[in-house]
């Protein structure tokens, strides 16, 4: 799983995505299967 290519993905966006993925994991969800 990736957050996006650098430098096209801003640091803010990468941190936001990582936070969302951590929330999914905390809920018992697999971000790789849940997203996309």
C-alpha positions, -999 to 999 in steps of 0.1 A, spaced: 0 0 0 13 34 -8 2 70 0 12 84 -33 42 94 -53 66 120 -41 65 150 -48 30 148 -63 16 139 -29 20 166 -3 32 159 32 -2 170 45 -21 146 22 2 117 31 -2 123 68 -40 126 64 -41 93 45 -19 76 71 -42 88 98 -73 75 80 -55 41 75 -47 39 112 -83 46 121 -94 18 98 -69 -6 114 -81 5 149 -117 -5 138 -105 -39 127 -107 -31 90 -80 -38 63 -73 -5 46 -60 -23 15 -93 -41 10 -116 -13 22 -101 14 0 -104 14 -38 
